[in-house]
Amino acid sequence: MSHEKANRDEVVVPQIEPTAYVEDVQEPDDKPPDGGYGWVCIGACFTINGFTWGICASYGVYLSYYLTNNIFVGASDIDYAFVGGSNFAAALITGPAVNALLRKFGTRPVMFGGCAFWALGWITASWAHTLWQLVLSQGICVGIGLGAIWQPSTGVISQWFQKKRSMAQGITSAGSGFIGIIYSVSTVHMIEKIGLAWALRITGITSFIMLLIATYLLRDRNKIVRPTIHPFDTNILKRYQVWLVLGWSIFSLLGYMVLLYSLGNYGKTLGLSQTQAGIIITMVNLGTGIGRMFVGVISDRLGRVTVSGACAGLSSIACFVWWINAQDYGTLLSFGLVVGMIFGVYWACIAPISAEVVELRDLPSLLSLVWLTDVSPTLFSEAIALELRKPGAEKPYLYPQIYSGLCYLIAALFLLELRRNKWGLWCREKNR
């Protein structure tokens, strides 16, 4: 009897050729409800994205402050860029380890541990006296906490939503924009009024409380979906579409990191104040919050790959046409708002697009590979941009601007090829 019951409880996934075009392959019992408690999970993931990535986006404020003040003796501009880069890189390189822990302990215990690392990083950064202490605390420790909190939550929304998947993912990822506004503005004022150390401590404490609440409210459907959660699944790499997703991922983030971290300091080269540079970053976060929700809605209607590719292409054009010619505060503000709507849609679209490339149960394994490939671009891209600068030139950021535009152009081409490949496979399947 027990053997028969186990067989009845098994979720059977049809065997499909790796190259077949599949939107979602799952049994009726696995079908996401497109609502219910999923809306609570949207609120939880909105909070998680806001109080992790939204706060990390405010590093542009810290970077601008570090670059214009001799906080750590002997530190170069590239050194400070690596602090922010190590933040992202540490969050992504933990992918295999996080997946291994998820298999053993489940979602919530891993995320609660991440909350502890996150708070520890921010608070210990307030006592950093040397650059290596800052890298370990605000960089690596915060990044490890970010990875352990955010990664387990990325696949949860796809378990609750199917038809409205991009909309749901867009809402959750918009949290980084809207809550990022709060921290971008408040960080500038906290540094000015109470100092750098207390700005770091307050950030760590307030975000820790909110992340604990969000983690408690989040609920996965792993018992129904039964995801594979492999730390490093090489079988997925046999699929051509997976490589296209990875290529889009790498070049999107190469361009994204430059725009995210360089706009504030670029404003300083135009003679703007620290407060004005912080407002520019705030406008980027505002655009991010609005844009990701809008992109999520239209992606469900027009196609996730199509819309993401269009946003990458528009980001490239914006870098070449708008950013290079932005020479005053007003133009840079409007650029920050508009580009914020489109340049970071990667974070809203990576999970839904990945769910179209592999079966839903393989989504955590694919995302683990994606995070690993994203380590290098997030760690080195801003450092490359700072090295490309020409201080003292008429346009000191010209080469970083070109570099960012080219990266987004290549990212758009990867999605164009993914769209062509998916359409061709769909047509062949239809004509069988």
C-alpha positions as CSV (number, residue, x, y, z in Angstrom):
1,M,0.0,0.0,0.0
2,S,2.7,2.5,0.9
3,H,4.5,1.7,-2.4
4,E,1.3,2.4,-4.3
5,K,0.6,5.6,-2.4
6,A,4.2,6.9,-3.1
7,N,3.6,6.2,-6.8
8,R,0.3,8.2,-6.7
9,D,2.0,11.1,-5.0
10,E,4.8,11.3,-7.5
11,V,4.9,14.3,-9.9
12,V,5.6,12.9,-13.3
13,V,7.3,15.3,-15.7
14,P,7.1,14.2,-19.4
15,Q,10.3,13.4,-21.1
16,I,10.9,16.1,-23.7
17,E,13.8,16.7,-26.1
18,P,16.1,19.4,-24.6
19,T,15.5,21.6,-27.7
20,A,11.8,21.5,-27.7
21,Y,9.9,24.7,-27.2
22,V,8.0,24.5,-23.9
23,E,6.4,27.4,-22.1
24,D,5.7,25.3,-18.9
25,V,5.8,21.5,-18.7
26,Q,3.9,20.3,-15.7
27,E,1.1,18.1,-14.5
28,P,-2.3,19.6,-13.7
29,D,-1.6,19.3,-9.9
30,D,1.5,21.4,-10.4
31,K,-0.3,24.2,-12.2
32,P,0.3,27.5,-10.4
33,P,-2.9,29.0,-8.9
34,D,-2.3,32.5,-10.3
35,G,-3.4,34.0,-7.0
36,G,-4.4,33.0,-3.5
37,Y,-1.5,33.1,-1.1
38,G,0.7,34.0,-4.0
39,W,-0.3,37.6,-3.5
40,V,1.1,37.5,0.0
41,C,4.3,36.0,-1.5
42,I,4.4,38.9,-3.9
43,G,4.3,41.3,-1.0
44,A,7.1,39.3,0.8
45,C,9.3,39.2,-2.3
46,F,8.6,43.0,-3.0
47,T,10.0,43.6,0.5
48,I,12.9,41.3,0.0
49,N,14.0,42.9,-3.2
50,G,13.5,46.4,-1.8
51,F,15.5,45.8,1.4
52,T,18.3,44.0,-0.4
53,W,18.8,45.1,-4.0
54,G,17.2,48.5,-3.3
55,I,19.7,49.2,-0.6
56,C,22.6,47.8,-2.6
57,A,21.6,50.2,-5.4
58,S,22.2,53.1,-3.0
59,Y,25.9,52.1,-2.9
60,G,26.2,54.7,-5.7
61,V,25.7,57.3,-2.9
62,Y,28.5,55.7,-0.8
63,L,30.7,55.3,-3.8
64,S,30.4,59.0,-4.7
65,Y,31.1,59.9,-1.1
66,Y,34.1,57.6,-0.9
67,L,35.5,58.9,-4.2
68,T,35.3,62.5,-3.1
69,N,36.5,62.1,0.5
70,N,39.7,60.5,1.8
71,I,37.9,58.0,4.0
72,F,40.5,55.1,3.7
73,V,44.0,56.3,3.2
74,G,45.7,54.8,0.2
75,A,42.5,53.5,-1.4
76,S,42.1,54.1,-5.1
77,D,38.9,54.7,-7.1
78,I,39.1,51.1,-8.4
79,D,39.3,49.8,-4.9
80,Y,36.0,51.4,-4.0
81,A,34.5,50.1,-7.1
82,F,35.4,46.5,-6.0
83,V,33.5,47.1,-2.7
84,G,30.2,47.4,-4.7
85,G,31.2,44.8,-7.2
86,S,32.1,42.3,-4.4
87,N,28.6,43.0,-3.0
88,F,26.9,41.6,-6.1
89,A,29.6,39.0,-6.8
90,A,29.4,37.4,-3.3
91,A,25.6,37.3,-3.6
92,L,25.8,35.5,-6.9
93,I,28.7,33.1,-6.3
94,T,26.9,31.6,-3.3
95,G,24.4,30.0,-5.8
96,P,25.6,26.4,-5.5
97,A,26.1,26.6,-1.8
98,V,22.6,28.1,-1.3
99,N,21.0,25.4,-3.4
100,A,22.8,22.7,-1.4
101,L,21.5,24.3,1.8
102,L,18.0,24.5,0.4
103,R,18.0,20.8,-0.3
104,K,19.0,20.0,3.2
105,F,17.2,22.7,5.4
106,G,14.5,24.2,3.2
107,T,13.7,27.8,2.2
108,R,13.1,29.7,5.5
109,P,16.1,28.5,7.6
110,V,18.5,29.5,4.8
111,M,16.8,32.9,4.4
112,F,16.9,33.5,8.2
113,G,20.6,32.8,8.1
114,G,21.0,35.2,5.3
115,C,19.3,37.9,7.3
116,A,21.9,37.5,10.0
117,F,24.8,37.8,7.6
118,W,23.2,40.8,5.9
119,A,22.8,42.8,9.2
120,L,26.2,41.7,10.4
121,G,27.9,43.1,7.2
122,W,26.3,46.5,7.5
123,I,26.9,47.0,11.2
124,T,30.5,45.8,11.1
125,A,31.1,48.1,8.1
126,S,30.4,51.1,10.4
127,W,33.6,50.2,12.4
128,A,35.8,49.6,9.3
129,H,39.1,51.6,9.4
130,T,40.9,50.0,6.5
131,L,39.8,49.1,2.9
132,W,40.0,45.4,3.4
133,Q,37.7,45.6,6.4
134,L,35.2,47.5,4.2
135,V,35.4,44.9,1.5
136,L,34.8,42.1,3.9
137,S,31.9,43.8,5.7
138,Q,30.0,46.0,3.3
139,G,31.1,44.0,0.3
140,I,31.4,40.2,1.0
141,C,29.4,39.7,4.2
142,V,26.5,41.8,3.0
143,G,26.7,40.0,-0.4
144,I,26.6,36.5,1.2
145,G,23.6,37.6,3.2
146,L,22.0,39.0,0.1
147,G,22.5,35.7,-1.8
148,A,21.1,33.6,1.0
149,I,18.0,35.8,1.3
150,W,17.2,36.7,-2.3
151,Q,18.1,33.5,-4.2
152,P,15.7,31.2,-2.5
153,S,12.9,33.7,-3.1
154,T,13.5,34.1,-6.9
155,G,11.8,30.9,-8.0
156,V,8.9,31.1,-5.5
157,I,6.8,33.5,-7.6
158,S,7.0,31.3,-10.7
159,Q,5.5,28.5,-8.5
160,W,2.5,30.6,-7.7
161,F,1.9,32.4,-11.1
162,Q,1.8,31.2,-14.7
163,K,-0.4,33.5,-16.9
164,K,0.5,36.5,-14.8
165,R,4.1,35.4,-14.1
166,S,5.9,38.4,-15.6
167,M,3.5,40.9,-14.0
168,A,4.0,39.2,-10.6
169,Q,7.8,39.2,-11.1
170,G,7.7,42.8,-12.2
171,I,5.8,43.9,-9.1
172,T,8.3,42.1,-6.8
173,S,11.4,43.4,-8.5
174,A,9.9,46.9,-8.5
175,G,10.5,46.8,-4.7
176,S,14.2,47.5,-5.3
177,G,13.3,50.7,-7.1
178,F,10.7,52.1,-4.7
179,I,12.5,51.2,-1.5
180,G,15.8,52.1,-3.1
181,I,14.4,55.7,-3.4
182,I,13.9,55.8,0.4
183,Y,17.5,54.6,1.1
184,S,19.1,56.7,-1.6
185,V,17.6,59.9,-0.2
186,S,18.0,59.0,3.5
187,T,21.6,57.8,3.0
188,V,22.6,61.2,1.7
189,H,21.0,63.0,4.7
190,M,22.2,60.4,7.3
191,I,25.8,60.8,6.1
192,E,25.5,64.6,6.3
193,K,23.7,64.7,9.6
194,I,24.9,61.8,11.7
195,G,27.9,60.5,9.9
196,L,28.9,57.5,7.7
197,A,29.1,55.0,10.6
198,W,25.5,55.6,11.8
199,A,24.2,55.6,8.3
200,L,25.6,52.1,7.9
201,R,24.2,50.9,11.3
202,I,20.7,52.3,10.7
203,T,20.6,50.7,7.3
204,G,21.6,47.3,8.7
205,I,19.1,47.4,11.6
206,T,16.0,48.6,9.8
207,S,16.5,46.3,6.8
208,F,17.1,43.3,9.1
209,I,13.7,43.7,10.8
210,M,11.8,44.0,7.5
211,L,13.6,41.0,6.0
212,L,12.8,38.8,9.0
213,I,9.1,39.7,8.5
214,A,9.2,39.0,4.8
215,T,11.0,35.7,5.2
216,Y,8.4,34.5,7.7
217,L,5.5,35.4,5.3
218,L,7.1,33.8,2.3
219,R,5.8,30.3,1.4
220,D,7.1,28.1,-1.4
221,R,5.3,25.2,-3.2
222,N,8.3,22.9,-3.2
223,K,6.3,19.9,-1.9
224,I,4.0,20.1,-5.0
225,V,6.5,21.2,-7.7
226,R,9.4,19.1,-6.3
227,P,12.2,21.2,-7.8
228,T,15.5,19.5,-8.5
229,I,17.6,22.2,-6.9
230,H,21.0,21.0,-8.2
231,P,23.9,23.2,-7.1
232,F,25.5,22.7,-10.6
233,D,23.4,20.9,-13.2
234,T,25.6,20.4,-16.2
235,N,22.8,18.6,-18.2
236,I,21.0,22.0,-18.5
237,L,24.1,23.3,-20.4
238,K,23.3,21.0,-23.3
239,R,20.5,23.2,-24.3
240,Y,21.2,26.0,-26.8
241,Q,18.6,28.3,-25.4
242,V,20.2,28.1,-22.0
243,W,23.5,29.5,-23.5
244,L,21.6,32.3,-25.0
245,V,20.0,33.2,-21.7
246,L,23.5,33.1,-20.1
247,G,24.9,35.4,-22.8
248,W,22.1,37.9,-22.3
249,S,22.7,37.7,-18.6
250,I,26.4,38.4,-18.7
251,F,26.2,41.4,-21.1
252,S,23.2,42.9,-19.5
253,L,25.0,43.1,-16.1
254,L,28.2,44.4,-17.7
255,G,26.2,47.4,-18.9
256,Y,23.9,47.6,-15.8
257,M,26.7,47.9,-13.3
258,V,28.2,50.9,-15.1
259,L,24.9,52.8,-15.2
260,L,24.0,51.9,-11.7
261,Y,27.2,53.0,-10.0
262,S,28.6,55.6,-12.4
263,L,25.8,58.1,-12.8
264,G,26.2,59.7,-9.4
265,N,30.0,60.2,-9.8
266,Y,29.4,61.3,-13.4
267,G,27.2,64.1,-12.1
268,K,30.1,65.1,-9.7
269,T,32.4,65.5,-12.8
270,L,29.8,68.0,-14.1
271,G,30.2,70.1,-10.9
272,L,27.1,68.8,-9.1
273,S,27.0,68.5,-5.3
274,Q,26.8,65.3,-3.3
275,T,23.1,65.9,-2.7
276,Q,22.4,66.4,-6.4
277,A,24.3,63.2,-7.2
278,G,22.1,61.4,-4.7
279,I,19.0,62.8,-6.3
280,I,20.1,61.4,-9.6
281,I,20.4,57.9,-8.1
282,T,17.0,58.5,-6.6
283,M,15.5,59.2,-10.0
284,V,17.1,56.0,-11.3
285,N,15.4,54.0,-8.5
286,L,12.1,55.8,-9.2
287,G,12.3,54.8,-12.8
288,T,13.2,51.3,-11.8
289,G,10.1,50.9,-9.6
290,I,7.8,52.2,-12.3
291,G,9.4,50.5,-15.2
292,R,9.6,47.0,-13.8
293,M,5.9,46.8,-13.0
294,F,5.1,48.2,-16.5
295,V,7.5,45.8,-18.2
296,G,6.0,42.9,-16.3
297,V,2.5,43.6,-17.4
298,I,3.3,44.1,-21.1
299,S,5.7,41.1,-21.1
300,D,2.7,38.8,-20.3
301,R,1.0,40.2,-23.4
302,L,3.7,40.8,-25.9
303,G,6.2,38.1,-24.9
304,R,8.9,38.1,-22.2
305,V,11.8,37.6,-24.6
306,T,10.6,40.3,-27.0
307,V,10.0,43.0,-24.4
308,S,13.3,42.2,-22.6
309,G,15.2,42.4,-25.9
310,A,13.6,45.7,-26.7
311,C,14.5,47.2,-23.4
312,A,18.2,46.1,-23.8
313,G,18.2,47.7,-27.3
314,L,16.7,50.9,-25.9
315,S,19.2,51.0,-23.1
316,S,22.0,50.8,-25.7
317,I,20.5,53.7,-27.7
318,A,20.1,55.7,-24.5
319,C,23.7,55.3,-23.6
320,F,25.0,56.4,-27.0
321,V,22.5,59.2,-27.7
322,W,21.4,60.5,-24.4
323,W,24.0,59.8,-21.7
324,I,27.0,60.9,-23.8
325,N,25.2,64.3,-24.4
326,A,23.9,64.8,-20.8
327,Q,26.0,67.8,-19.7
328,D,23.7,69.4,-17.1
329,Y,21.7,68.5,-14.0
330,G,18.3,68.6,-15.6
331,T,19.2,66.4,-18.6
332,L,20.9,63.9,-16.3
333,L,17.8,63.8,-14.0
334,S,15.5,63.0,-16.9
335,F,18.0,60.4,-18.2
336,G,18.2,58.7,-14.9
337,L,14.4,58.5,-14.7
338,V,13.9,57.2,-18.2
339,V,16.8,54.8,-18.3
340,G,15.8,53.5,-14.8
341,M,12.6,52.2,-16.4
342,I,14.4,49.9,-18.9
343,F,18.1,49.3,-18.0
344,G,17.4,46.9,-15.1
345,V,14.5,44.8,-16.4
346,Y,16.9,41.9,-16.3
347,W,16.1,41.3,-12.7
348,A,12.4,41.3,-13.4
349,C,12.6,39.0,-16.4
350,I,15.4,36.5,-15.7
351,A,13.2,34.1,-13.7
352,P,10.2,34.2,-16.1
353,I,12.4,33.8,-19.2
354,S,14.3,31.0,-17.6
355,A,11.0,29.3,-16.8
356,E,10.3,29.3,-20.6
357,V,13.7,27.7,-21.4
358,V,13.5,24.8,-18.9
359,E,10.8,23.0,-17.0
360,L,9.5,24.7,-13.8
361,R,11.1,22.0,-11.6
362,D,14.5,22.7,-13.2
363,L,14.2,26.5,-12.7
364,P,16.3,26.7,-9.4
365,S,19.1,24.7,-11.0
366,L,19.2,27.0,-14.1
367,L,19.1,30.1,-11.9
368,S,22.1,28.7,-9.9
369,L,24.1,28.6,-13.1
370,V,22.9,32.1,-14.1
371,W,24.1,33.5,-10.8
372,L,27.5,31.9,-11.2
373,T,28.0,33.3,-14.7
374,D,27.0,36.8,-13.3
375,V,29.8,36.9,-10.8
376,S,32.5,38.2,-13.1
377,P,30.5,41.0,-14.7
378,T,29.2,42.3,-11.4
379,L,32.6,42.2,-9.8
380,F,34.7,43.8,-12.6
381,S,32.4,45.9,-14.7
382,E,32.4,49.1,-12.7
383,A,36.2,48.7,-12.2
384,I,36.6,48.5,-16.0
385,A,34.5,51.6,-16.4
386,L,36.6,53.6,-13.9
387,E,39.7,52.4,-15.6
388,L,38.3,53.6,-19.0
389,R,37.7,57.1,-17.7
390,K,39.9,60.0,-18.9
391,P,40.1,62.4,-15.9
392,G,40.6,65.9,-17.1
393,A,39.3,65.3,-20.6
394,E,36.3,67.2,-22.0
395,K,34.2,64.1,-21.6
396,P,35.9,61.9,-19.0
397,Y,33.2,59.2,-19.0
398,L,33.0,58.9,-22.8
399,Y,34.6,55.5,-23.0
400,P,32.6,54.0,-20.1
401,Q,29.4,55.3,-21.8
402,I,30.4,53.6,-25.1
403,Y,31.3,50.5,-23.2
404,S,27.9,50.3,-21.4
405,G,26.1,51.0,-24.7
406,L,27.9,48.2,-26.5
407,C,27.2,45.7,-23.7
408,Y,23.5,46.4,-23.9
409,L,23.6,46.1,-27.7
410,I,25.2,42.6,-27.5
411,A,22.6,41.6,-24.8
412,A,19.8,42.6,-27.1
413,L,21.3,40.5,-29.9
414,F,21.4,37.4,-27.6
415,L,17.6,37.8,-26.9
416,L,16.9,38.4,-30.6
417,E,18.5,35.1,-31.4
418,L,16.6,33.4,-28.5
419,R,13.4,34.7,-29.9
420,R,14.3,33.5,-33.4
421,N,15.2,30.1,-32.1
422,K,12.1,29.7,-29.9
423,W,9.8,30.8,-32.9
424,G,11.5,28.4,-35.2
425,L,11.1,25.5,-32.8
426,W,7.5,26.4,-32.1
427,C,6.7,26.4,-35.9
428,R,8.3,23.0,-36.4
429,E,6.3,21.6,-33.4
430,K,3.1,23.0,-34.8
431,N,3.7,21.6,-38.3
432,R,4.3,18.0,-37.0
